[in-house]
Amino acid sequence: MRNFFLRLVHDSCKLLVVSCWLFLCASVSLCLLVFCSIPAYAEKGDAVAGKEVFEKRCRQCHGDTGEGNGRVADKVYPPPRNFTWGLFKYKTSPMDQPPRDEDLLRTINDGFGEASMPPWRDIMTEKEKRDVIAYEKNFSDIFETEKPPEEIDYGEEILYSEQSAIKGKELFKKAGCPECHGENGKGDGIKKLKDVWGTREWPRNLTKPWTYNGGNKPKNIFARITVGIPGTQMPSFADKNSTKYFTEEERWHIVNYVRSLADETKRVKKEEEDKPLKAKYINGEIPMDVHADEWKGAPFKAIKLFPQDQTKEKFFKPTNDGIKWRVLFNDKEIAFLLEWDDRTKSVPGDAEAEKLSEGEVFEDAVAIQFPTAILPKIPIKEQLPSIEHGDMEFGVNIWYWSSGTTLSPQMTKVKYSYGIKSERVEPEIKAGLSGKGEYAGGIWKVILKRGLKTSNPKDDLQFETDKLIPIAFGNWDGSNGGKGNKHTATPWDWLILEKG
């Protein structure tokens, strides 16, 4: 390189060459200066290419112009984000700054817990994700800033310990968190909430971290406590001008308390989805007390509830997301203990229930569906009755329990069904079915019990040991419009009775 410049110095055109060189250097410097002035978070994607991605993947929910009014927007909960408002719920930048690219990318990759925003991690390429982020920023002017948004200060993370969780529990109460999230974090507080979009908010059930929007790692939880959730009733606890200010250390203690609330028994385990639940045989009477010791030792299984889509009156905005079930049997009877988290005890006529209800209050309810007979061979999907209350070829029994009203007690009945439009109902006494439910701490526990055999083998399932029994569940949240066909349901699952 040195010899190159020496040759230039001795060249007859050295002044021209040197002048051009200086001009080139100045031009490069100018370009670098201009390039560096563009926000770093805006240079990573191609908005033109992102428009194509948005139209293919996003507009059916978020709408053509990003206003959250796509063709399926009214069928999902929570509603799709309106990008034109410039309000983003889940971010790691301070309240007064737009979200970071990393926040938007995390949302695209992971979706929102079990909400309507799906994860696109394995569907979109990295370039498509960056491009669509660049395009979505055009919907709001909040991104028109010279400096990229900052990341909040996490301070020094306090690792989980029992002592930290105990401190966090006291701070959780001091912050007023139980008013929304409930004493035990079930989301069963006494407040009725709405966000700035006018959407009914159901406080997060903190015992189910797999449903957290924005992630459930310690830093994700710290960010929610620090930033809050813009546009909602969830405040920031890092605002020094607020009466609800907590130090970084205190916020980490609250994080550890929230982590301690996790109840993994309610989580659906992928490796167990296709395995039958084994009922527990007991040599004695089956208790109707949900707290009886016999139930504690029984195997259990968690199964996910989905919005039913079998009829025109579809239910797309559920609040209850799963049921945990276990079974006891003896030589004469069989009983099911069903347990599910429900933020409200829905009893029509009850003043408190009416305050919290989304519209008219209906009864909470649960149902179990069986085929009318056990299949002779190992059942496969093609051999199962229609999940839509059976069919004319293969009917079903539906055991139904409801919570009652202030004027009437809990009720249990059996439906004999050969399709949704072909049903007859028998009261519990005639059907030989008994039921009992109890609500406490944001949880319903219901027992349904019947004889293994009945005097009506044509219509009633006759339970036998060592055979696979198809089983499915339905659930109604009366404070969220749950009634009739507006309910959640599960696909077919499996049960087996073994004495050994």
C-alpha positions as CSV (number, residue, x, y, z in Angstrom):
1,M,0.0,0.0,0.0
2,R,2.9,2.4,0.9
3,N,4.5,1.8,-2.6
4,F,1.2,2.5,-4.2
5,F,1.1,6.0,-2.7
6,L,4.7,6.7,-3.5
7,R,4.0,5.9,-7.2
8,L,1.1,8.3,-7.0
9,V,3.3,11.1,-5.6
10,H,5.7,10.7,-8.5
11,D,2.9,10.5,-11.1
12,S,2.5,13.4,-13.4
13,C,-1.1,13.5,-12.6
14,K,-0.6,13.2,-8.8
15,L,-2.7,16.3,-8.0
16,L,-5.7,15.0,-9.9
17,V,-5.5,11.6,-8.4
18,V,-5.1,12.9,-4.9
19,S,-8.0,15.2,-5.3
20,C,-10.2,12.4,-6.5
21,W,-9.1,10.2,-3.6
22,L,-10.0,13.0,-1.1
23,F,-13.3,13.4,-2.8
24,L,-14.0,9.7,-2.6
25,C,-13.1,9.6,1.1
26,A,-15.3,12.6,1.9
27,S,-18.2,10.9,0.0
28,V,-17.8,7.7,1.9
29,S,-17.7,9.6,5.2
30,L,-20.9,11.5,4.3
31,C,-22.7,8.2,3.4
32,L,-21.6,6.7,6.7
33,L,-22.9,9.7,8.5
34,V,-26.3,9.6,6.8
35,F,-26.5,5.8,7.3
36,C,-25.8,6.0,11.0
37,S,-28.5,8.7,11.4
38,I,-31.2,6.1,10.4
39,P,-32.6,4.3,13.4
40,A,-30.9,0.9,13.7
41,Y,-34.2,-0.8,14.3
42,A,-35.6,0.4,11.0
43,E,-32.8,-0.8,8.7
44,K,-33.2,-4.5,9.2
45,G,-36.3,-5.1,7.1
46,D,-37.8,-4.3,3.7
47,A,-41.2,-2.7,4.1
48,V,-42.1,-3.3,0.5
49,A,-41.5,-7.1,0.9
50,G,-43.1,-6.9,4.3
51,K,-46.4,-5.8,2.7
52,E,-46.6,-9.0,0.8
53,V,-45.9,-11.0,4.0
54,F,-48.6,-9.0,5.9
55,E,-51.2,-9.6,3.2
56,K,-50.5,-13.3,3.2
57,R,-50.2,-13.9,6.9
58,C,-51.7,-11.1,8.9
59,R,-54.4,-9.1,7.3
60,Q,-57.2,-11.7,7.9
61,C,-57.0,-10.6,11.6
62,H,-55.3,-7.2,11.6
63,G,-57.1,-5.9,8.5
64,D,-55.9,-4.3,5.3
65,T,-54.8,-1.1,7.0
66,G,-53.7,-2.6,10.3
67,E,-56.7,-1.4,12.3
68,G,-57.4,-4.8,13.8
69,N,-60.6,-5.3,11.7
70,G,-59.8,-8.2,9.5
71,R,-62.5,-10.7,8.4
72,V,-62.0,-13.0,11.4
73,A,-61.4,-10.3,14.0
74,D,-64.8,-10.7,15.7
75,K,-64.2,-14.4,16.1
76,V,-61.0,-14.3,18.2
77,Y,-60.1,-13.3,21.8
78,P,-58.5,-11.1,22.6
79,P,-59.2,-9.0,19.5
80,P,-56.3,-8.4,17.0
81,R,-54.0,-5.5,17.7
82,N,-54.9,-2.2,16.0
83,F,-51.5,-1.0,14.9
84,T,-52.7,2.5,14.0
85,W,-53.1,3.3,17.7
86,G,-49.4,2.8,18.4
87,L,-50.1,0.9,21.6
88,F,-48.3,-2.4,22.1
89,K,-49.1,-4.4,25.2
90,Y,-46.0,-6.5,25.6
91,K,-42.6,-4.7,25.4
92,T,-39.3,-4.3,27.2
93,S,-38.9,-0.6,26.5
94,P,-40.1,2.2,29.0
95,M,-43.7,3.2,28.9
96,D,-43.1,6.4,27.0
97,Q,-41.2,4.7,24.2
98,P,-42.2,2.4,21.2
99,P,-41.5,-1.3,21.5
100,R,-38.1,-2.6,20.5
101,D,-37.7,-4.7,17.4
102,E,-36.9,-7.6,19.7
103,D,-40.3,-7.2,21.3
104,L,-42.1,-7.3,17.9
105,L,-40.0,-10.3,16.8
106,R,-40.7,-12.2,20.0
107,T,-44.4,-11.7,19.4
108,I,-44.2,-13.0,15.9
109,N,-42.0,-16.0,17.0
110,D,-43.9,-17.0,20.1
111,G,-47.4,-15.6,19.6
112,F,-49.4,-14.8,22.8
113,G,-49.6,-17.7,25.1
114,E,-52.9,-19.4,24.3
115,A,-54.5,-16.3,22.8
116,S,-55.5,-15.8,19.2
117,M,-52.1,-14.7,18.0
118,P,-50.3,-17.8,16.8
119,P,-46.6,-18.5,16.9
120,W,-44.9,-18.0,13.5
121,R,-41.4,-19.1,14.5
122,D,-41.2,-22.1,12.2
123,I,-43.5,-20.8,9.5
124,M,-41.9,-17.4,8.5
125,T,-38.3,-17.0,7.5
126,E,-36.2,-14.6,9.5
127,K,-36.2,-12.2,6.5
128,E,-40.0,-12.4,6.3
129,K,-40.3,-11.6,10.0
130,R,-38.0,-8.5,9.7
131,D,-39.7,-7.4,6.6
132,V,-43.2,-7.5,8.1
133,I,-42.0,-5.7,11.2
134,A,-40.7,-2.9,8.9
135,Y,-44.1,-2.8,7.1
136,E,-46.2,-2.8,10.3
137,K,-44.3,0.3,11.5
138,N,-45.9,2.3,8.7
139,F,-49.2,2.1,10.4
140,S,-48.3,4.4,13.3
141,D,-46.0,7.4,13.6
142,I,-44.6,6.3,17.0
143,F,-41.7,4.8,15.2
144,E,-40.7,8.1,13.6
145,T,-37.9,8.8,16.0
146,E,-34.2,9.4,15.6
147,K,-33.1,7.1,18.4
148,P,-34.1,3.4,18.8
149,P,-36.0,2.6,22.0
150,E,-34.1,1.7,25.0
151,E,-34.3,-1.5,27.0
152,I,-35.5,-1.3,30.6
153,D,-32.9,-1.8,33.3
154,Y,-33.3,-5.2,34.9
155,G,-30.8,-4.4,37.6
156,E,-29.4,-7.5,39.3
157,E,-31.6,-10.5,39.0
158,I,-32.5,-12.2,42.3
159,L,-32.5,-15.9,41.7
160,Y,-35.5,-17.9,42.9
161,S,-35.5,-19.0,46.6
162,E,-38.3,-19.7,49.1
163,Q,-37.2,-16.7,51.1
164,S,-37.5,-14.4,48.1
165,A,-40.9,-15.8,47.2
166,I,-42.1,-15.1,50.7
167,K,-41.0,-11.5,50.5
168,G,-42.6,-11.3,47.1
169,K,-45.9,-12.5,48.5
170,E,-46.1,-9.6,50.9
171,L,-45.1,-7.1,48.2
172,F,-47.7,-8.7,45.9
173,K,-50.4,-7.9,48.5
174,K,-49.0,-4.4,49.1
175,A,-49.1,-3.7,45.4
176,G,-52.8,-4.5,45.4
177,C,-52.4,-7.4,42.9
178,P,-55.0,-9.7,44.6
179,E,-57.7,-7.1,43.6
180,C,-57.5,-8.4,40.0
181,H,-55.4,-11.6,40.2
182,G,-57.0,-13.0,43.3
183,E,-55.5,-14.1,46.7
184,N,-54.0,-17.2,45.1
185,G,-53.3,-15.8,41.6
186,K,-56.2,-17.5,39.9
187,G,-57.4,-14.3,38.2
188,D,-60.5,-14.4,40.4
189,G,-60.3,-10.9,41.8
190,I,-63.4,-8.8,42.4
191,K,-62.9,-6.2,39.6
192,K,-64.6,-6.0,36.2
193,L,-62.0,-4.6,33.8
194,K,-61.9,-3.2,30.3
195,D,-59.0,-2.0,28.2
196,V,-58.8,1.2,26.1
197,W,-60.2,-0.7,23.1
198,G,-63.3,-1.4,25.1
199,T,-62.6,-5.1,25.3
200,R,-63.5,-7.0,28.5
201,E,-60.3,-8.1,30.3
202,W,-60.1,-11.2,32.4
203,P,-57.1,-10.9,34.7
204,R,-54.3,-13.4,34.0
205,N,-54.4,-16.7,35.9
206,L,-50.9,-16.6,37.3
207,T,-50.9,-20.3,38.1
208,K,-50.7,-21.1,34.4
209,P,-47.5,-19.5,33.2
210,W,-47.8,-21.3,29.8
211,T,-50.7,-18.9,29.0
212,Y,-48.7,-15.7,29.7
213,N,-48.6,-13.3,26.8
214,G,-45.2,-11.9,26.3
215,G,-43.4,-14.9,27.8
216,N,-43.0,-16.6,31.2
217,K,-39.3,-16.5,31.8
218,P,-38.1,-14.4,34.9
219,K,-37.1,-11.4,32.7
220,N,-40.5,-11.5,30.9
221,I,-42.3,-11.3,34.2
222,F,-40.0,-8.6,35.4
223,A,-40.8,-6.6,32.3
224,R,-44.5,-6.9,32.8
225,I,-44.2,-5.6,36.4
226,T,-41.8,-2.9,35.4
227,V,-43.5,-1.6,32.2
228,G,-47.1,-2.7,32.9
229,I,-49.3,-3.5,30.0
230,P,-50.1,-0.3,28.0
231,G,-53.7,0.2,27.3
232,T,-54.9,-2.0,30.1
233,Q,-55.4,-1.8,33.8
234,M,-52.1,-3.4,34.5
235,P,-49.9,-0.5,35.7
236,S,-46.1,0.0,35.8
237,F,-44.6,-0.5,39.2
238,A,-41.4,1.3,38.2
239,D,-42.8,4.8,38.1
240,K,-41.2,6.8,40.8
241,N,-44.0,9.4,40.7
242,S,-46.5,6.7,41.5
243,T,-47.7,5.5,44.9
244,K,-47.2,1.9,43.5
245,Y,-43.4,2.3,42.9
246,F,-41.3,-0.7,43.8
247,T,-37.5,-0.9,43.6
248,E,-35.8,-3.3,41.2
249,E,-35.0,-5.6,44.1
250,E,-38.7,-5.6,45.2
251,R,-39.8,-6.3,41.7
252,W,-37.5,-9.4,41.5
253,H,-39.1,-10.7,44.8
254,I,-42.5,-10.3,43.2
255,V,-41.3,-12.2,40.1
256,N,-40.2,-15.1,42.3
257,Y,-43.5,-15.2,44.1
258,V,-45.4,-15.3,40.8
259,R,-43.2,-18.1,39.7
260,S,-44.0,-20.0,42.9
261,L,-47.7,-20.0,41.9
262,A,-47.3,-22.3,38.9
263,D,-49.5,-25.4,39.0
264,E,-48.1,-27.8,36.4
265,T,-50.8,-30.4,37.2
266,K,-53.1,-28.2,35.0
267,R,-50.8,-28.3,32.1
268,V,-51.5,-30.6,29.2
269,K,-48.6,-33.0,28.7
270,K,-47.8,-33.8,25.1
271,E,-46.4,-37.2,25.9
272,E,-49.6,-38.2,27.7
273,E,-52.2,-36.9,25.2
274,D,-52.8,-40.2,23.5
275,K,-52.4,-42.4,26.6
276,P,-55.6,-43.5,28.5
277,L,-56.2,-42.4,32.0
278,K,-56.2,-45.3,34.4
279,A,-59.1,-45.2,36.9
280,K,-58.2,-46.1,40.5
281,Y,-59.9,-49.1,42.0
282,I,-60.9,-48.9,45.6
283,N,-62.3,-51.6,47.9
284,G,-65.0,-49.5,49.6
285,E,-67.5,-46.7,49.1
286,I,-66.7,-44.0,46.7
287,P,-66.9,-40.6,48.5
288,M,-68.8,-37.6,47.2
289,D,-66.5,-35.3,49.1
290,V,-64.1,-33.5,46.7
291,H,-61.5,-33.4,49.6
292,A,-61.6,-37.1,50.5
293,D,-58.3,-38.8,50.7
294,E,-59.3,-41.4,48.1
295,W,-59.2,-38.8,45.4
296,K,-55.8,-37.5,46.3
297,G,-54.1,-40.8,45.3
298,A,-56.0,-41.2,42.0
299,P,-54.1,-40.7,38.8
300,F,-55.2,-37.5,36.9
301,K,-54.9,-36.1,33.5
302,A,-55.2,-32.5,32.1
303,I,-57.0,-32.0,28.8
304,K,-57.4,-28.7,26.8
305,L,-60.8,-27.1,26.1
306,F,-61.4,-25.5,22.7
307,P,-64.1,-23.2,21.5
308,Q,-66.8,-25.5,20.0
309,D,-67.3,-25.1,16.3
310,Q,-69.9,-27.7,15.7
311,T,-73.0,-25.5,15.3
312,K,-73.9,-22.1,13.9
313,E,-73.8,-20.6,17.4
314,K,-70.1,-20.9,17.8
315,F,-68.2,-19.8,20.9
316,F,-64.9,-18.2,20.0
317,K,-64.1,-16.2,23.1
318,P,-63.6,-18.7,25.9
319,T,-62.2,-18.0,29.4
320,N,-61.8,-21.5,30.8
321,D,-59.1,-23.4,29.0
322,G,-58.8,-26.9,30.5
323,I,-60.1,-29.6,32.7
324,K,-58.2,-31.9,35.1
325,W,-60.0,-35.2,35.6
326,R,-59.6,-38.4,37.7
327,V,-61.7,-41.5,38.2
328,L,-62.5,-43.9,41.1
329,F,-64.4,-47.2,40.7
330,N,-65.3,-50.2,42.9
331,D,-67.3,-53.3,42.1
332,K,-70.5,-51.5,41.7
333,E,-70.0,-47.7,40.9
334,I,-67.8,-45.3,39.1
335,A,-67.2,-41.6,39.8
336,F,-65.4,-38.7,38.1
337,L,-63.8,-35.8,39.8
338,L,-63.6,-32.8,37.4
339,E,-61.6,-29.7,38.3
340,W,-61.2,-26.5,36.3
341,D,-60.1,-23.0,37.0
342,D,-62.9,-20.4,36.6
343,R,-62.5,-16.8,37.6
344,T,-66.1,-16.4,38.6
345,K,-68.7,-18.5,40.4
346,S,-71.7,-18.0,38.0
347,V,-75.0,-18.3,39.9
348,P,-77.9,-16.4,38.3
349,G,-79.5,-14.1,40.8
350,D,-76.4,-13.5,42.8
351,A,-75.5,-9.8,43.0
352,E,-71.7,-10.4,43.0
353,A,-71.9,-12.7,40.0
354,E,-73.9,-10.1,38.1
355,K,-71.3,-7.4,38.8
356,L,-68.5,-9.5,37.2
357,S,-70.5,-11.0,34.4
358,E,-70.0,-10.2,30.7
359,G,-73.7,-9.6,30.0
360,E,-76.4,-11.9,31.5
361,V,-75.4,-14.4,34.1
362,F,-75.9,-18.1,33.3
363,E,-75.0,-21.2,35.2
364,D,-71.6,-22.7,35.2
365,A,-71.7,-26.2,33.9
366,V,-69.7,-29.2,32.9
367,A,-70.5,-32.4,30.9
368,I,-69.0,-35.8,30.2
369,Q,-69.7,-37.6,26.9
370,F,-69.4,-41.4,26.3
371,P,-70.5,-43.6,23.5
372,T,-73.6,-45.7,24.3
373,A,-71.5,-48.9,24.1
374,I,-67.8,-49.9,24.3
375,L,-66.4,-50.9,21.0
376,P,-65.6,-54.5,20.5
377,K,-62.0,-53.9,19.3
378,I,-59.4,-51.3,20.1
379,P,-61.1,-48.1,18.9
380,I,-59.7,-46.0,16.1
381,K,-60.9,-42.5,15.1
382,E,-63.1,-43.9,12.3
383,Q,-65.0,-46.1,14.8
384,L,-65.8,-43.3,17.2
385,P,-69.2,-41.6,17.3
386,S,-69.4,-38.1,16.1
387,I,-68.0,-35.6,18.7
388,E,-71.1,-33.6,17.9
389,H,-73.3,-35.4,20.3
390,G,-73.1,-38.7,18.5
391,D,-74.9,-39.7,15.3
392,M,-77.8,-42.0,14.2
393,E,-75.4,-44.9,13.8
394,F,-73.7,-44.5,17.1
395,G,-75.3,-42.6,20.0
396,V,-73.8,-41.1,23.1
397,N,-74.5,-40.5,26.8
398,I,-73.9,-37.0,28.1
399,W,-73.7,-36.5,31.8
400,Y,-74.5,-32.9,32.6
401,W,-74.1,-30.9,35.8
402,S,-74.9,-27.2,36.4
403,S,-74.3,-24.8,39.3
404,G,-77.9,-23.8,40.0
405,T,-79.3,-20.4,40.8
406,T,-80.2,-18.5,43.9
407,L,-83.7,-20.0,43.6
408,S,-82.8,-23.5,42.5
409,P,-80.1,-26.0,43.6
410,Q,-77.4,-27.6,41.5
411,M,-78.8,-30.0,38.9
412,T,-77.6,-33.2,37.3
413,K,-79.1,-34.9,34.3
414,V,-78.3,-37.3,31.4
415,K,-78.8,-36.7,27.7
416,Y,-79.3,-39.6,25.4
417,S,-78.2,-38.3,22.0
418,Y,-78.0,-39.4,18.4
419,G,-76.9,-36.1,17.1
420,I,-77.4,-32.5,18.2
421,K,-81.0,-32.5,16.9
422,S,-81.9,-35.9,18.3
423,E,-81.7,-35.9,22.1
424,R,-83.8,-36.9,25.0
425,V,-83.1,-35.8,28.6
426,E,-83.6,-37.8,31.8
427,P,-83.3,-36.3,35.3
428,E,-80.6,-37.6,37.6
429,I,-83.0,-39.8,39.7
430,K,-84.3,-41.7,36.7
431,A,-80.9,-42.0,35.1
432,G,-79.2,-43.1,38.3
433,L,-76.6,-40.3,38.2
434,S,-75.6,-38.2,41.2
435,G,-73.6,-35.0,41.1
436,K,-72.1,-32.5,43.5
437,G,-70.0,-29.3,42.9
438,E,-68.0,-27.0,45.1
439,Y,-66.4,-23.6,44.2
440,A,-63.5,-22.2,46.2
441,G,-60.4,-20.0,45.4
442,G,-61.2,-19.7,41.7
443,I,-61.7,-23.5,41.2
444,W,-64.7,-25.6,40.5
445,K,-64.6,-29.3,41.6
446,V,-67.5,-31.5,40.6
447,I,-68.1,-35.2,41.2
448,L,-70.4,-37.2,39.0
449,K,-71.2,-40.8,40.1
450,R,-73.2,-43.7,38.6
451,G,-73.4,-47.4,38.7
452,L,-71.1,-49.4,36.5
453,K,-74.2,-51.2,35.1
454,T,-77.7,-50.0,34.6
455,S,-81.1,-51.5,33.8
456,N,-81.0,-49.8,30.4
457,P,-78.1,-51.4,28.4
458,K,-79.6,-50.2,25.1
459,D,-79.0,-46.5,25.9
460,D,-76.6,-46.4,28.9
461,L,-72.9,-47.2,28.6
462,Q,-72.2,-50.3,30.7
463,F,-68.7,-49.9,32.1
464,E,-66.3,-52.8,31.8
465,T,-62.7,-53.3,33.0
466,D,-59.7,-53.7,30.8
467,K,-61.3,-52.0,27.8
468,L,-60.6,-48.6,26.3
469,I,-63.5,-46.2,26.8
470,P,-63.8,-43.0,24.7
471,I,-64.5,-39.9,26.7
472,A,-64.9,-36.2,26.0
473,F,-65.8,-33.1,28.1
474,G,-67.8,-29.8,27.6
475,N,-67.6,-26.7,29.8
476,W,-69.7,-23.6,30.2
477,D,-68.6,-20.3,31.9
478,G,-71.9,-18.6,32.8
479,S,-70.3,-15.2,33.4
480,N,-68.9,-15.2,29.9
481,G,-72.1,-15.9,28.0
482,G,-71.7,-19.7,28.3
483,K,-75.1,-21.3,27.6
484,G,-76.5,-23.9,25.2
485,N,-74.2,-24.2,22.2
486,K,-71.9,-21.4,23.5
487,H,-69.3,-23.5,25.3
488,T,-65.9,-25.1,25.1
489,A,-65.2,-28.8,24.5
490,T,-62.4,-31.3,24.2
491,P,-61.7,-33.9,21.5
492,W,-62.1,-37.6,22.4
493,D,-59.8,-38.9,25.1
494,W,-59.4,-42.3,26.6
495,L,-60.2,-44.0,29.9
496,I,-59.5,-47.6,31.1
497,L,-60.6,-49.4,34.3
498,E,-58.0,-51.8,35.6
499,K,-58.1,-53.5,39.0
500,G,-54.5,-54.6,39.0
